[in-house]
């Protein structure tokens, strides 16, 4: 996933562990690449 989003693996870990939230840009990439609704990603 880090390669798809062009972020570090540690950043992905922060997203998954709730230590940081993805930016709008990352949320859009997740929507486009993985088909995940940006509203779900951003809460």
PDB file of N, H, CA, C and O in Angstrom:
ATOM      1  N   UNK A   1       0.826  -1.181   0.000  1.00  0.00           N
ATOM      2  CA  UNK A   1       0.000   0.000   0.000  1.00  0.00           C
ATOM      3  C   UNK A   1       0.873   1.249   0.000  1.00  0.00           C
ATOM      4  O   UNK A   1       0.528   2.243  -0.638  1.00  0.00           O
ATOM      5  N   UNK A   2       1.994   1.209   0.703  1.00  0.00           N
ATOM      6  H   UNK A   2       2.274   0.401   1.221  1.00  0.00           H
ATOM      7  CA  UNK A   2       2.884   2.365   0.757  1.00  0.00           C
ATOM      8  C   UNK A   2       3.358   2.756  -0.639  1.00  0.00           C
ATOM      9  O   UNK A   2       3.422   3.941  -0.967  1.00  0.00           O
ATOM     10  N   UNK A   3       3.688   1.764  -1.459  1.00  0.00           N
ATOM     11  H   UNK A   3       3.635   0.801  -1.193  1.00  0.00           H
ATOM     12  CA  UNK A   3       4.133   2.059  -2.823  1.00  0.00           C
ATOM     13  C   UNK A   3       3.020   2.669  -3.658  1.00  0.00           C
ATOM     14  O   UNK A   3       3.256   3.606  -4.421  1.00  0.00           O
ATOM     15  N   UNK A   4       1.819   2.150  -3.519  1.00  0.00           N
ATOM     16  H   UNK A   4       1.627   1.389  -2.899  1.00  0.00           H
ATOM     17  CA  UNK A   4       0.676   2.674  -4.277  1.00  0.00           C
ATOM     18  C   UNK A   4       0.430   4.135  -3.933  1.00  0.00           C
ATOM     19  O   UNK A   4       0.153   4.946  -4.817  1.00  0.00           O
ATOM     20  N   UNK A   5       0.532   4.475  -2.642  1.00  0.00           N
ATOM     21  H   UNK A   5       0.757   3.817  -1.924  1.00  0.00           H
ATOM     22  CA  UNK A   5       0.230   5.826  -2.183  1.00  0.00           C
ATOM     23  C   UNK A   5       1.449   6.735  -2.170  1.00  0.00           C
ATOM     24  O   UNK A   5       1.336   7.932  -1.910  1.00  0.00           O
ATOM     25  N   UNK A   6       2.617   6.162  -2.453  1.00  0.00           N
ATOM     26  H   UNK A   6       2.709   5.189  -2.665  1.00  0.00           H
ATOM     27  CA  UNK A   6       3.859   6.913  -2.461  1.00  0.00           C
ATOM     28  C   UNK A   6       4.152   7.562  -1.108  1.00  0.00           C
ATOM     29  O   UNK A   6       4.537   8.728  -1.025  1.00  0.00           O
ATOM     30  N   UNK A   7       3.957   6.773  -0.055  1.00  0.00           N
ATOM     31  H   UNK A   7       3.644   5.826  -0.122  1.00  0.00           H
ATOM     32  CA  UNK A   7       4.295   7.202   1.313  1.00  0.00           C
ATOM     33  C   UNK A   7       5.123   6.090   1.953  1.00  0.00           C
ATOM     34  O   UNK A   7       5.202   4.981   1.426  1.00  0.00           O
ATOM     35  N   UNK A   8       5.728   6.394   3.074  1.00  0.00           N
ATOM     36  H   UNK A   8       5.664   7.295   3.502  1.00  0.00           H
ATOM     37  CA  UNK A   8       6.551   5.397   3.750  1.00  0.00           C
ATOM     38  C   UNK A   8       5.681   4.341   4.449  1.00  0.00           C
ATOM     39  O   UNK A   8       4.534   4.609   4.806  1.00  0.00           O
ATOM     40  N   UNK A   9       6.235   3.155   4.638  1.00  0.00           N
ATOM     41  H   UNK A   9       7.167   2.937   4.348  1.00  0.00           H
ATOM     42  CA  UNK A   9       5.502   2.135   5.390  1.00  0.00           C
ATOM     43  C   UNK A   9       5.166   2.596   6.811  1.00  0.00           C
ATOM     44  O   UNK A   9       4.124   2.225   7.351  1.00  0.00           O
ATOM     45  N   UNK A  10       6.036   3.397   7.414  1.00  0.00           N
ATOM     46  H   UNK A  10       6.883   3.699   6.976  1.00  0.00           H
ATOM     47  CA  UNK A  10       5.747   3.884   8.759  1.00  0.00           C
ATOM     48  C   UNK A  10       4.535   4.814   8.759  1.00  0.00           C
ATOM     49  O   UNK A  10       3.787   4.851   9.736  1.00  0.00           O
ATOM     50  N   UNK A  11       4.333   5.562   7.677  1.00  0.00           N
ATOM     51  H   UNK A  11       4.940   5.531   6.883  1.00  0.00           H
ATOM     52  CA  UNK A  11       3.153   6.432   7.571  1.00  0.00           C
ATOM     53  C   UNK A  11       1.892   5.591   7.485  1.00  0.00           C
ATOM     54  O   UNK A  11       0.880   5.930   8.099  1.00  0.00           O
ATOM     55  N   UNK A  12       1.937   4.509   6.739  1.00  0.00           N
ATOM     56  H   UNK A  12       2.759   4.233   6.240  1.00  0.00           H
ATOM     57  CA  UNK A  12       0.790   3.601   6.661  1.00  0.00           C
ATOM     58  C   UNK A  12       0.482   3.053   8.043  1.00  0.00           C
ATOM     59  O   UNK A  12      -0.682   2.975   8.434  1.00  0.00           O
ATOM     60  N   UNK A  13       1.512   2.673   8.785  1.00  0.00           N
ATOM     61  H   UNK A  13       2.458   2.737   8.467  1.00  0.00           H
ATOM     62  CA  UNK A  13       1.331   2.174  10.141  1.00  0.00           C
ATOM     63  C   UNK A  13       0.661   3.221  11.027  1.00  0.00           C
ATOM     64  O   UNK A  13      -0.207   2.887  11.834  1.00  0.00           O
ATOM     65  N   UNK A  14       1.054   4.469  10.884  1.00  0.00           N
ATOM     66  H   UNK A  14       1.760   4.740  10.229  1.00  0.00           H
ATOM     67  CA  UNK A  14       0.435   5.546  11.668  1.00  0.00           C
ATOM     68  C   UNK A  14      -1.046   5.669  11.335  1.00  0.00           C
ATOM     69  O   UNK A  14      -1.867   5.855  12.234  1.00  0.00           O
ATOM     70  N   UNK A  15      -1.395   5.570  10.066  1.00  0.00           N
ATOM     71  H   UNK A  15      -0.729   5.419   9.336  1.00  0.00           H
ATOM     72  CA  UNK A  15      -2.810   5.632   9.668  1.00  0.00           C
ATOM     73  C   UNK A  15      -3.592   4.482  10.298  1.00  0.00           C
ATOM     74  O   UNK A  15      -4.668   4.681  10.861  1.00  0.00           O
ATOM     75  N   UNK A  16      -3.034   3.281  10.193  1.00  0.00           N
ATOM     76  H   UNK A  16      -2.160   3.120   9.736  1.00  0.00           H
ATOM     77  CA  UNK A  16      -3.738   2.094  10.676  1.00  0.00           C
ATOM     78  C   UNK A  16      -3.858   2.044  12.189  1.00  0.00           C
ATOM     79  O   UNK A  16      -4.807   1.466  12.719  1.00  0.00           O
ATOM     80  N   UNK A  17      -2.907   2.644  12.886  1.00  0.00           N
ATOM     81  H   UNK A  17      -2.136   3.113  12.456  1.00  0.00           H
ATOM     82  CA  UNK A  17      -2.922   2.645  14.347  1.00  0.00           C
ATOM     83  C   UNK A  17      -3.576   3.885  14.945  1.00  0.00           C
ATOM     84  O   UNK A  17      -3.608   4.039  16.166  1.00  0.00           O
ATOM     85  N   UNK A  18      -4.099   4.771  14.097  1.00  0.00           N
ATOM     86  H   UNK A  18      -4.073   4.645  13.105  1.00  0.00           H
ATOM     87  CA  UNK A  18      -4.789   5.957  14.578  1.00  0.00           C
ATOM     88  C   UNK A  18      -3.881   7.052  15.103  1.00  0.00           C
ATOM     89  O   UNK A  18      -4.351   7.973  15.771  1.00  0.00           O
ATOM     90  N   UNK A  19      -2.590   6.971  14.814  1.00  0.00           N
ATOM     91  H   UNK A  19      -2.208   6.223  14.271  1.00  0.00           H
ATOM     92  CA  UNK A  19      -1.659   7.994  15.290  1.00  0.00           C
ATOM     93  C   UNK A  19      -1.686   9.240  14.414  1.00  0.00           C
ATOM     94  O   UNK A  19      -1.312  10.324  14.863  1.00  0.00           O
ATOM     95  N   UNK A  20      -2.124   9.095  13.173  1.00  0.00           N
ATOM     96  H   UNK A  20      -2.428   8.215  12.808  1.00  0.00           H
ATOM     97  CA  UNK A  20      -2.317  10.233  12.280  1.00  0.00           C
ATOM     98  C   UNK A  20      -3.432   9.886  11.310  1.00  0.00           C
ATOM     99  O   UNK A  20      -3.791   8.720  11.139  1.00  0.00           O
ATOM    100  N   UNK A  21      -3.968  10.912  10.682  1.00  0.00           N
ATOM    101  H   UNK A  21      -3.676  11.859  10.820  1.00  0.00           H
ATOM    102  CA  UNK A  21      -5.042  10.711   9.724  1.00  0.00           C
ATOM    103  C   UNK A  21      -4.524  11.003   8.333  1.00  0.00           C
ATOM    104  O   UNK A  21      -3.680  11.881   8.153  1.00  0.00           O
ATOM    105  N   UNK A  22      -5.022  10.275   7.349  1.00  0.00           N
ATOM    106  H   UNK A  22      -5.707   9.562   7.496  1.00  0.00           H
ATOM    107  CA  UNK A  22      -4.580  10.532   5.976  1.00  0.00           C
ATOM    108  C   UNK A  22      -5.048  11.902   5.508  1.00  0.00           C
ATOM    109  O   UNK A  22      -6.100  12.393   5.916  1.00  0.00           O
ATOM    110  N   UNK A  23      -4.251  12.500   4.652  1.00  0.00           N
ATOM    111  H   UNK A  23      -3.396  12.101   4.320  1.00  0.00           H
ATOM    112  CA  UNK A  23      -4.629  13.779   4.057  1.00  0.00           C
ATOM    113  C   UNK A  23      -5.732  13.547   3.038  1.00  0.00           C
ATOM    114  O   UNK A  23      -6.019  12.409   2.668  1.00  0.00           O
ATOM    115  N   UNK A  24      -6.331  14.601   2.599  1.00  0.00           N
ATOM    116  H   UNK A  24      -6.098  15.526   2.899  1.00  0.00           H
ATOM    117  CA  UNK A  24      -7.364  14.507   1.573  1.00  0.00           C
ATOM    118  C   UNK A  24      -6.771  13.895   0.301  1.00  0.00           C
ATOM    119  O   UNK A  24      -7.428  13.103  -0.374  1.00  0.00           O
ATOM    120  N   UNK A  25      -5.550  14.257  -0.017  1.00  0.00           N
ATOM    121  H   UNK A  25      -5.016  14.901   0.531  1.00  0.00           H
ATOM    122  CA  UNK A  25      -4.875  13.703  -1.197  1.00  0.00           C
ATOM    123  C   UNK A  25      -4.738  12.183  -1.078  1.00  0.00           C
ATOM    124  O   UNK A  25      -5.015  11.453  -2.030  1.00  0.00           O
ATOM    125  N   UNK A  26      -4.313  11.716   0.087  1.00  0.00           N
ATOM    126  H   UNK A  26      -4.088  12.309   0.860  1.00  0.00           H
ATOM    127  CA  UNK A  26      -4.160  10.271   0.309  1.00  0.00           C
ATOM    128  C   UNK A  26      -5.522   9.588   0.267  1.00  0.00           C
ATOM    129  O   UNK A  26      -5.652   8.500  -0.295  1.00  0.00           O
ATOM    130  N   UNK A  27      -6.528  10.210   0.850  1.00  0.00           N
ATOM    131  H   UNK A  27      -6.423  11.094   1.306  1.00  0.00           H
ATOM    132  CA  UNK A  27      -7.879   9.639   0.818  1.00  0.00           C
ATOM    133  C   UNK A  27      -8.362   9.491  -0.622  1.00  0.00           C
ATOM    134  O   UNK A  27      -8.991   8.491  -0.969  1.00  0.00           O
ATOM    135  N   UNK A  28      -8.071  10.471  -1.447  1.00  0.00           N
ATOM    136  H   UNK A  28      -7.559  11.283  -1.165  1.00  0.00           H
ATOM    137  CA  UNK A  28      -8.466  10.398  -2.859  1.00  0.00           C
ATOM    138  C   UNK A  28      -7.725   9.272  -3.568  1.00  0.00           C
ATOM    139  O   UNK A  28      -8.304   8.551  -4.380  1.00  0.00           O
ATOM    140  N   UNK A  29      -6.447   9.127  -3.259  1.00  0.00           N
ATOM    141  H   UNK A  29      -5.976   9.713  -2.599  1.00  0.00           H
ATOM    142  CA  UNK A  29      -5.673   8.045  -3.871  1.00  0.00           C
ATOM    143  C   UNK A  29      -6.228   6.683  -3.454  1.00  0.00           C
ATOM    144  O   UNK A  29      -6.336   5.779  -4.283  1.00  0.00           O
ATOM    145  N   UNK A  30      -6.576   6.533  -2.186  1.00  0.00           N
ATOM    146  H   UNK A  30      -6.488   7.267  -1.513  1.00  0.00           H
ATOM    147  CA  UNK A  30      -7.166   5.274  -1.722  1.00  0.00           C
ATOM    148  C   UNK A  30      -8.467   4.988  -2.458  1.00  0.00           C
ATOM    149  O   UNK A  30      -8.738   3.852  -2.848  1.00  0.00           O
ATOM    150  N   UNK A  31      -9.265   6.030  -2.643  1.00  0.00           N
ATOM    151  H   UNK A  31      -9.045   6.953  -2.327  1.00  0.00           H
ATOM    152  CA  UNK A  31     -10.523   5.870  -3.369  1.00  0.00           C
ATOM    153  C   UNK A  31     -10.248   5.420  -4.803  1.00  0.00           C
ATOM    154  O   UNK A  31     -10.890   4.498  -5.307  1.00  0.00           O
ATOM    155  N   UNK A  32      -9.305   6.067  -5.444  1.00  0.00           N
ATOM    156  H   UNK A  32      -8.784   6.816  -5.036  1.00  0.00           H
ATOM    157  CA  UNK A  32      -9.028   5.760  -6.847  1.00  0.00           C
ATOM    158  C   UNK A  32      -8.339   4.412  -7.034  1.00  0.00           C
ATOM    159  O   UNK A  32      -8.695   3.656  -7.938  1.00  0.00           O
ATOM    160  N   UNK A  33      -7.370   4.108  -6.199  1.00  0.00           N
ATOM    161  H   UNK A  33      -7.081   4.722  -5.465  1.00  0.00           H
ATOM    162  CA  UNK A  33      -6.577   2.897  -6.367  1.00  0.00           C
ATOM    163  C   UNK A  33      -7.246   1.646  -5.802  1.00  0.00           C
ATOM    164  O   UNK A  33      -7.140   0.563  -6.375  1.00  0.00           O
ATOM    165  N   UNK A  34      -7.936   1.807  -4.672  1.00  0.00           N
ATOM    166  H   UNK A  34      -8.022   2.687  -4.206  1.00  0.00           H
ATOM    167  CA  UNK A  34      -8.493   0.638  -3.979  1.00  0.00           C
ATOM    168  C   UNK A  34     -10.022   0.602  -3.945  1.00  0.00           C
ATOM    169  O   UNK A  34     -10.613  -0.372  -3.477  1.00  0.00           O
ATOM    170  N   UNK A  35     -10.657   1.659  -4.439  1.00  0.00           N
ATOM    171  H   UNK A  35     -10.178   2.450  -4.819  1.00  0.00           H
ATOM    172  CA  UNK A  35     -12.111   1.687  -4.470  1.00  0.00           C
ATOM    173  C   UNK A  35     -12.751   1.887  -3.110  1.00  0.00           C
ATOM    174  O   UNK A  35     -13.908   1.518  -2.908  1.00  0.00           O
ATOM    175  N   UNK A  36     -12.005   2.472  -2.168  1.00  0.00           N
ATOM    176  H   UNK A  36     -11.066   2.772  -2.332  1.00  0.00           H
ATOM    177  CA  UNK A  36     -12.535   2.721  -0.829  1.00  0.00           C
ATOM    178  C   UNK A  36     -13.110   4.132  -0.800  1.00  0.00           C
ATOM    179  O   UNK A  36     -12.434   5.082  -1.194  1.00  0.00           O
ATOM    180  N   UNK A  37     -14.340   4.276  -0.340  1.00  0.00           N
ATOM    181  H   UNK A  37     -14.889   3.504  -0.020  1.00  0.00           H
ATOM    182  CA  UNK A  37     -14.998   5.571  -0.274  1.00  0.00           C
ATOM    183  C   UNK A  37     -14.222   6.528   0.625  1.00  0.00           C
ATOM    184  O   UNK A  37     -13.899   6.192   1.764  1.00  0.00           O
ATOM    185  N   UNK A  38     -13.922   7.722   0.112  1.00  0.00           N
ATOM    186  H   UNK A  38     -14.184   7.995  -0.814  1.00  0.00           H
ATOM    187  CA  UNK A  38     -13.158   8.711   0.878  1.00  0.00           C
ATOM    188  C   UNK A  38     -13.861   9.094   2.171  1.00  0.00           C
ATOM    189  O   UNK A  38     -13.187   9.419   3.149  1.00  0.00           O
ATOM    190  N   UNK A  39     -15.185   9.067   2.216  1.00  0.00           N
ATOM    191  H   UNK A  39     -15.733   8.803   1.422  1.00  0.00           H
ATOM    192  CA  UNK A  39     -15.924   9.379   3.446  1.00  0.00           C
ATOM    193  C   UNK A  39     -15.598   8.378   4.551  1.00  0.00           C
ATOM    194  O   UNK A  39     -15.517   8.744   5.723  1.00  0.00           O
ATOM    195  N   UNK A  40     -15.417   7.138   4.182  1.00  0.00           N
ATOM    196  H   UNK A  40     -15.483   6.840   3.229  1.00  0.00           H
ATOM    197  CA  UNK A  40     -15.051   6.104   5.164  1.00  0.00           C
ATOM    198  C   UNK A  40     -13.637   6.342   5.668  1.00  0.00           C
ATOM    199  O   UNK A  40     -13.361   6.213   6.861  1.00  0.00           O
ATOM    200  N   UNK A  41     -12.756   6.687   4.761  1.00  0.00           N
ATOM    201  H   UNK A  41     -12.980   6.792   3.792  1.00  0.00           H
ATOM    202  CA  UNK A  41     -11.361   6.911   5.125  1.00  0.00           C
ATOM    203  C   UNK A  41     -11.215   8.096   6.074  1.00  0.00           C
ATOM    204  O   UNK A  41     -10.473   8.032   7.055  1.00  0.00           O
ATOM    205  N   UNK A  42     -11.926   9.170   5.772  1.00  0.00           N
ATOM    206  H   UNK A  42     -12.528   9.221   4.975  1.00  0.00           H
ATOM    207  CA  UNK A  42     -11.795  10.400   6.566  1.00  0.00           C
ATOM    208  C   UNK A  42     -12.711  10.422   7.780  1.00  0.00           C
ATOM    209  O   UNK A  42     -12.613  11.316   8.621  1.00  0.00           O
ATOM    210  N   UNK A  43     -13.590   9.453   7.872  1.00  0.00           N
ATOM    211  H   UNK A  43     -13.669   8.727   7.189  1.00  0.00           H
ATOM    212  CA  UNK A  43     -14.456   9.346   9.044  1.00  0.00           C
ATOM    213  C   UNK A  43     -15.512  10.345   9.008  1.00  0.00           C
ATOM    214  O   UNK A  43     -16.338  10.402   9.919  1.00  0.00           O
TER     215      UNK A  43
END
